[in-house]
């Protein structure tokens, strides 16, 4: 069976085997960011000891990584549209590889936090390029399904990364984790160069001057369907960032689990997120993305509220906390692919800029939310759960009111919104 990949690359026709091979490459690029986030989490205690600081301060290296991704995506969006997908990707991966090596030999926490920011700026090229190429290569009605397939590849990273990182940290020290990350960057660079097709011809008419770039972003932001689902998805996903930042403290400091055990716990919880994203693909045969994301956010809000009430009253130990986190992350597994698909649906020419803005909002909001972890006393799950609850409730509120705005737009100009059924 042969597949033709959209209007941007009409000559790219592949067999079914190459079709899924392409998804694997895109998934590998997308997974680079989560590996960079999750793999060093079991080493938090060791990093704090070696750099003479606290675990809360080490958690800021996560926030700086999120900030770097946020700013980097705004940088790569226009570059991917102006120069095509591959050249900016290569440059970003080279920056990522270099800073990963430098992180392995860092001597103080402030330098480490700064290097993590630069590492993120380089590495986010992989995520932006892979998401943008989904919009390039696949029909718009298939985007939610492709995003879900990418999540299957992406979802393996939080299962493998912290578990592998825990064993590496114990056996070789946390420094080795960053050398492994550098190796992953090299692998993605080679794979992209050898096997990733040119999915988009560079738009030489696009200016890289600040004013045209800002005007381009403003055009994207004026689309109600974009800003509704961009902010909804970003706030919902912020709960995951808060969990990632707080989980080393929650499990290793409060519940006293070992580094290797923490990795397995993190992997186990990821099953809910991954499984839900794949069930979402099946659900799309019967329900629209709008219906699924609304139901998912209601479930996510309820699980967060129950978790918060239980934590405030001291009802939840390790087992109960794991159960509540599993339900929370499973709900997010439904919300995230549908938010991404609905967010990018209205765009063709500006897909790179739209993808960059979507990712920038996600990372910026996630960075702000997760940074609060470092300011709280680290003796209770309440701060982490309270922040998760706030972001989720806000996401549901924005979705509720944003849907009304989109409905008014459709009634005023029929056919302006892109819906999935």
Protein Blocks (a to p, Z undefined) as FASTA:
>chain_A
ZZdehjklmmlccdfklmmmmmmmmmmmmmmmmmmmmmmmmmmmmmmmmnopafklmmmm
mmmmmmmmmmmmmmmmmmmmmnojmlmmmmmmmmmmmmmmmmmmccbfklmmmmmmmmmm
mmmmmmmmmmmmmmmmpcfklmmmmmmmmmmmmmmmmmmmmmmmmmmmmmnojklmmmmm
mmmmmmmmmmmmmmmccfbdcdfkbccbfklmmmmmmmmmmpmklmmmmmmmmmmmmmmm
mmmmmmmmmmmmmnopafklmmmmmmmmmmmmmmmmmmmmmmmmmmcfklmmmmmmmmmm
mmmmmmmmmmmnopacfklmmmmmmmmmmmmmmmmmmmmmmmmmmpcklmmmmmmmmmmm
mmmmmmmmmmmmmmpccfbfklmmmmmmmmmmmmmmmmmmmmmmmmmmmmmmghkaccdZ
Z
